[in-house]
Amino acid sequence: MDELKGVLPALRNMKEFERLLKSDHEYIIYLEVRLSQLKTLVQAAKKADKKVILHVDLIQGLKADMYGIEYLVREIKPDGIVSTRSNVITLAKKTN
């Protein structure tokens, strides 16, 4: 992953989504997103040439275990993740 510098915009609710897609920022961090919305939101961001970082601890409906991380990597395909739990980061590294 590239070295991240400066302020990164974070998506907290759907009202901010369109604004962030139109912004000049290369990255968007997703916070407090429902699992059912995640794939569509990530695909839309990537279509707008944005890179997506997911805060795994705040995805509603996702259990941050090996199966949850595997789902994110295989189905959602984020550009990176954020977590406050070291075991989640370790799991993510194991799945590349």
For each residue, the residues with C-beta under 8 A, 3 or more apart:
1: 4 79 80
2:
3:
4: 1 8 27
5:
6:
7:
8: 4 25 27 28 29 53
9: 16 20 23 25 27 28 29
10: 28 29 30 31 55
11: 16 17 20 28 29 30 31 33 41
12: 16 31 32
13: 16 17 32
14: 17
15: 19
16: 9 11 12 13 19 20
17: 11 13 14 20 21 41 44
18: 21 22
19: 15 16 22 23
20: 9 11 16 17 23 25 28 45 50
21: 17 18 44 45 48 50
22: 18 19 48
23: 9 19 20
24:
25: 8 9 20 28 50
26: 50 51
27: 4 8 9 50 51 52 53 79
28: 8 9 10 11 20 25 45 50 51 52 53
29: 8 9 10 11 53 54 55 82
30: 10 11 33 38 41 42 52 53 54 55 59
31: 10 11 12 55 58
32: 12 13 58 60
33: 11 30 37 38 41 54 58 59 60
34: 37 38 59 60 61
35: 38 59 60 61 62
36: 61
37: 33 34 40 41
38: 30 33 34 35 41 42 54 59 76
39: 42 43 75 76
40: 37 43 44
41: 11 17 30 33 37 38 44 45
42: 30 38 39 45 46 52 54 76 77 78
43: 39 40 46 47
44: 17 21 40 41 47 48
45: 20 21 28 41 42 48 50 51 52
46: 42 43 49 50 51 52
47: 43 44
48: 21 22 44 45
49: 46
50: 20 21 25 26 27 28 45 46
51: 26 27 28 45 46 79 80
52: 27 28 30 42 45 46 78 79 80
53: 8 27 28 29 30 78 79 80 81 82
54: 29 30 33 38 42 59 72 76 78 80 81 82
55: 10 29 30 31 58 59 81 82 83
56: 59 62 64 68 69 72 81 82 83 88 92
57: 64 82 83 84 85 88
58: 31 32 33 55
59: 30 33 34 35 38 54 55 56 62
60: 32 33 34 35
61: 34 35 36
62: 35 56 59 68 71 72
63: 67 68
64: 56 57 68 69 83 85 88 91
65: 68 69 91
66: 69 70 91
67: 63 70 71
68: 56 62 63 64 65 71 72
69: 56 64 65 66 72 73 88 91 92 95
70: 66 67 73 74 95
71: 62 67 68 74 75 76
72: 54 56 62 68 69 75 76 78 81 92
73: 69 70 76 77 92 95 96
74: 70 71 77
75: 39 71 72
76: 38 39 42 54 71 72 73
77: 42 73 74
78: 42 52 53 54 72 81
79: 1 27 51 52 53
80: 1 51 52 53 54
81: 53 54 55 56 72 78 88 89 92
82: 29 53 54 55 56 57
83: 55 56 57 64 86 88 89 92
84: 57
85: 57 64 88 89
86: 83 89 90
87: 90 91
88: 56 57 64 69 81 83 85 91 92
89: 81 83 85 86 92 93
90: 86 87 93 94
91: 64 65 66 69 87 88 94 95
92: 56 69 72 73 81 83 88 89 95
93: 89 90 96
94: 90 91
95: 69 70 73 91 92
96: 73 93
